[in-house]
Amino acid sequence: MSDDIVIKVDNVSKTFKLPHEKTSSLKSAVINFYHRNRTFEKQLVLKDISFEVKKGEFFGIVGRNGSGKSTLLKLLAGIYSPDSGTIQIDGRLTPFIELGVGFSPELTGRENVFLNGALLGFNRKEMQGMYKDIVKFAELERFMDQKLKNYSSGMQVRLAFSIAVRANTAILLIDEVLAVGDVNFQQKCYEYFYKLKREGRTIVFISHDMDSVQRFCDRAMLVNDGKMLFSGKPSEAAILYKRINFDDGSGADPKDLAAAGALGVKSKDLQIELTDSAGKPTNTFTPGQTMTVRLNWKNDSRVQFLGVAIHRDDGLYVFGPNNVSDKRAVQEGHNKAEYKVKLNIGTGQYYVEVAVFGKDDSDKVYYNPQGPSFSVHNPADWQGITELDHEWIMK
């Protein structure tokens, strides 16, 4: 491997054997073990996966449930061995996969902190120095002398995560940590991720939350049915993920979508055009200008609602209203609309996402997750995401 590559996966495949016989007792398990005609079904979980992760990179892995993401992470962690192919890791690695492994339900939260810390390689003195910070981060001060079996699953994961983040290794594997915990805890996780990025740590991150993937990841890979379909910009991986998970009206096969590129297949019956306030087509604006999004779709009696969202090209969700909240329903027989928005946003590259709905937002008739792109250039001297009403008062 070159000096800047810390993870190299080359043509890795993994298969599990699923026994056809069901065992409901120890006796039947023993009998089946020695039975010569015992049969198995092979389940191909991963096939010919290859990718590299650079030092200091935040690398995302996305895909539907059952696509092979967690199996891939366990291969990286050394929990499983590949059937074929090779995996090379350059540096110490900590997996945040099965958080809380080693916890004892009969011990208190306090006792489990020291037990789990020992499994991570810390001695008792080191854990004593970290204890207060661990408990404060997990927000479990009142519960540390209770047995762990009385904790909710969310409380257990918060405690496990608070301990695991103390591991001072160069490479971290993180699997859906943000799926548990309230808003405050998730915000702490976000802040921790930013800290990791500033420190230049290497992260492999699995998530179904596309906003998090686009916010944190430098690159992202999409896995579907055990195969890698895409690797590249997180925004494009997120678009392809949405297309695979939600019918966009194109009827395209995932393999065709990947071959065409994440942006290559769109709802052909939905046209989108950007114009300025004078009706002139353009994709260049300045802050404060009004942009019109002109929509034209194939007439369909199911259409009732419209939604237009603006995203920055790094995945930041800027604004996304729909005509339901604005109480302007589409009248039957109509197939055109204009959405006007004042662009009080800073310099950057943006794109619009457009959906034409039926009875509700789960009923997409036509959908374009990444429509026309546009740029905003700020000739003024203010900086930031948006322009806020403000004034200076000198005293």
N, C-alpha and C positions, 0 to 999 in steps of 0.2 A: 504494500500500500504506500501511496505517497504520503508525505509528512502532514498534509492538511486533511487527510481522510482518516476518520477514527472508527467508522463502521462500514464494512464492505460485505454485502450479501450477494452471492453469485449463484444463480440458477438453483435456488433452494426450493425443495418440494417436501411436503409432509402429508402422510396418510395415517388415518386411525383405523383400527379394526373394531367393528361393531359386532358382537356375538348375536346370532339369531335366537339362541335359547335364553329365556329369562330365568334367573335364579331368585327364588324367594326365600330360600333357607340355606343354612350351611351344608346340609346334606346334599341338596340338589347342586350346589356349587362344586362340591367335591366330586360328585358323579359326573357332572359335565366336564370337569377338568380332565378326567381320565377317559372320557368317551371319545373313541377314535373318529366318529363321524361328526364331531362338533364342527359347525360351519360359522363363517364370519362374512360380514359384508364390509368391503373396503370403502372408506370415505376419504376422498381426495380433498384435503383442506386447503393446501397451498400447492401451486404448480409453477415452477420455473420463475420464482421471484428474484429479481436482481435490482439492487439500488445501492447508492453510497450516501453517507452522511458526513459532511465536513465538520471539522473542529469548530465549536462555537455556534453551530447551526441549530435552529429550532425547526425540527422536521416533523410534519404532521402526517398521520395515516388515517384515512377516512374510508368509510364503507358501511353498507348495511349490516344489521345483525346477522351473524353466521357467515360473513364474507371471508373470515380468516385473520382479522386484525389482531385479536388477542392471542391467537396461536403464534402469530409472527412475533409478537412482543415476548412471548415466553421462550421462543427459540433464541431471540437476542439475549435474553436473561440467562440462558443455559438450563432452563427448567426442562425443555424438550431438546432432543437432538434431531437434526434434519435427516430425512431418508436419503436425500441426495443433495448435492451442492455444498457450498462452504459459507461459513460466517466468520469474519475476522473482526475482533474488537480490540482497539488500541487504547487502553486506559481502564481505570477502575470504574465500575458501573453499579448503580443502585436502581433496582426495579420497584416502582410504585404500582405493582400489579395487584397482588392479593394483599391489600393493606390489612394489617391486623393479624397476619399469620404468626403464630406463636403466642398470641394472647390466650390467657386462661380465664374462662368465665367465672371460676370460683375465687379468683384473686381480685383485689380492689383495683381501681384505676391507677392509684399510686404505685402499687406493686407491679402492675403490668407495664408502667412506664420504664421501670428499671429492668424488667425482664426483656422487653422489646429492645431497649437500648443496648443490652448485652448482646443480643442477636445481631445488632448492627456493628458490634465491635467496640462499643464504648465501655469504659470501666465505671465503677460506682461513683468515684469522685467526679468524673466528667459529667455523669448524669445528674448528680446533685447540683452542679453548676448550671445545668440547662433546665432543671425541673420547673422553676417558676415561669420561664418563658414558654415552655411546652404547654403548661396548663393554661396560661393566659391566652396563647394563640388558639387553643381548642375551645376556650370559653367554658371550661368545666370545673371552675374553682370549687363549686358547692358539691360536686359529685365524686371527688377523687378518693374518698374513703368508702364509697359504695362498691359492692361487687360488680364486676363487669357484666354479669348476666342480667343486671337490672338496667343496663344502658340500652337506649335505642340503637338501631343499626347506624343511623346518622352520627350519633355521639361517638360510637366506636371508631368509625372511619375518621372523624375529626381528630380524635386522639391519636390514631395510628399515623395520620398524615402529619400531625404536629411533631411527632417523634421522627418520622422518616426524613423530613426536610432538614434535620440536623446533620444528615450524612454528607460528608464533605468529599464527594466524588466528582470526577470530571464529566461523567455521562449519567443522565437520568432517563429512565423509562417510565412514562406516566400514562396510566390507563383510566380515563373517565373519572378523575378525582372530583371534578366539578359537578358530577351528577348527584352528589349528596350535599347536604348542608343548606343553611338558609342564605339569604342575600349577603349578610355580613361576612359569613365564612367564605363564600365564593369570592367576595371582594378581596379578602385576605389572600386567597389563592392567586388571584390576578396580580396583586402586588408582589407576591412571591415570584411569579413567572417573570415579571418585569425585572426583578432583582437578579434572577438567573441570567436573563439576557444581558444585563449590564455587566455581569461577571464573566461573560463569555463561555458559560457552561454549555455543553451539548445536550440537547433535549430531543427525545423521540416521544411524540404526544399523540395519543389516540383519543378521538372525540367525535360525537355526533353533533356537537355545537359548532356550526359553520362560522358563526361570528367569532368564536374564540380561535378557531383555526386560522381565520383570515387576520385576526388581530395580532396573534403571536408568531405564527409560523413564517419562516423564510421560504420554505418550499413545502409542498404537500403531495402525497401519493394516494391515489384512489384504488382500492382493492375491491373486486367484485367476483363472487363465486370462486375465490381462491386465486384469482389472477390479477396482475397489476394492469389496470386499464389506462392510467394516466399518472404522470409525475411532472410537476412544474409549478406554476404560480398558484398560490392558495385560492385566489379568487376564481380561477378557472376550475380547480378541483371542486370547489364549492358549487359552482354552476352545474358541473357534470353530476355531482352527487344529488343535487335537487332534481335533475332531469331523470335520473335513474329511480329515485324514490317517489317522485310525484309525476303523474301523467301530464305532460306539457302540450298534449294535442298533436304531437308529431308522430306518435306511434313507432318511434325509432327503437331499434335494438341497442342495448348498451355497447355491444362491440362496434356497431356502426357509429354510434356517438363518439366513442373514443378514437376511431379511425379518422373521423371527420374533424376531430378537435373539439374541445369543450364548447366552442362557440359555433360549431359548424352546422348544427341542425336546429332550426327554429320553427315556431308555428307559422307556416307560410300564409295562413289566413288572417294574420294580424300584421298590419303595417303601422310603423311608427316614424314620425318625422319631428325634428326639433326646429323651431323658428324663433326669431326675435319678436319684439312687440309689434313690429311693422309687418309681420307675416313672412319675412325673408328667411329661407332655410339657412341655418348656421350651426356650428358646433363650438363657437368661441364666444365667451361672455365675460363681463366684468361684474364684481360684486354689486348688488342692488338692481341689476337688470332683470327684467321679466322674461322668462323662458316659457314658450308654449310647446306642449307635447301634443301633437296631433295624432289621433288614433283613428284607424279605419279597419274594421274587421268584417269578415264574411257574415252576412245576416244569419242569425240563429235565434230561434224563439226562446232558447234557454237563457240567453244573456239578460242579466238583471243589474249586475254591479261591475265596477271598474276599480282597479287599484294601480297607482303609480308610485314607485319608490325611487329615491336617489341614493346611490352608493358612491363613496370615493373608491378609487381603484385599489386601495389597500384593504378594502373590505369594510370600512367604517360605514355603518348605516346612518345616513344623514337625516332622511325624512321620508315617511311613507303613509300618506293618508289614502282613504278610499271614498267613493261617493256614497257609501252607506252612512259613514259618520257625518258627511256633509249633507245628507238627506236629499240627494239628487239622483234618483234611480233612473236607469235607462228605460225609456219608453219602448214598448213593443214595436218592432218594425224598424227601429233606428239602428244604425251601425257606424256612427261617427261621433266623436267627442273631442273636445279640447280641454287640456289641463294646463292652467296658467299658474306659475309659481315665481315669486320674487326670490332671486338667488342671493340671499344674504350669507354667502359662504366664502371662505378664503381661497387663495390660489391652490390649484390642484387639478387632477384629472378625475372625472366622474363618469358614471353611466346610469341609465334609467332601467328599472325593472318594471315590467307591465304585466298585469293579469286581468283577464276578462272572465268574470265569474258567472255561475248560474245562481242557484238558490242561496249559497253561502260561500265563505272563503275556502271551503274544502272542495268545492265543485268548480274546478278550473276548466273553462271551455277553451280558451286560448291563453297561452302563457309564453312570455319571453323573459327569462331570468337575467339576461344581459342584452338590453337593447342598445340604441345609439349611445355613443360616448360623447362627452363634451369637456371642454377645458374652461377654467375660470382663471383669469389673470387679474391680479389686484395692483393697479398703478398707484394706489394710496400707500400710506406709510404704516397702516395697521397690519398686525400679523395674528395668525391663529386660525381656528376652525370656522368661526362665524363672527359677524359684526354685531355687537350688542349696542343698544341705545345707551349713550353715556354723555357725561358732561364734566368739565373741569371747573372747580370752584376754588379760586385763589383767595387766601386770607393772610 
